[in-house]
Amino acid sequence: MYSKLACFVGGALFGTVGVKLLSSRDAKKAYVHATAAYLRMKDTAMQTVTTVQENTADILAEAKQLNEERYASKAEDVVEIESEE
């Protein structure tokens, strides 16, 4: 019984002190700095994602072109073989 009451009182006290700490000027500064760092990181990550997407598109286009050239080369080889027979 007393342990539950002690936990409740401790939680209420911690909550009250916690709210005061979280709403202090120093805490607000920390939130601002943390948010600014997050936004910088997000911008950097998005630039990286954009670069990777552009490179992926280039790689895909070149791979398709390479396959088309190989298919064309194979088709020419088949035509040459048939004409020799």
Residue pairs with C-beta under 8 A, 6 or more apart in sequence:
21 27
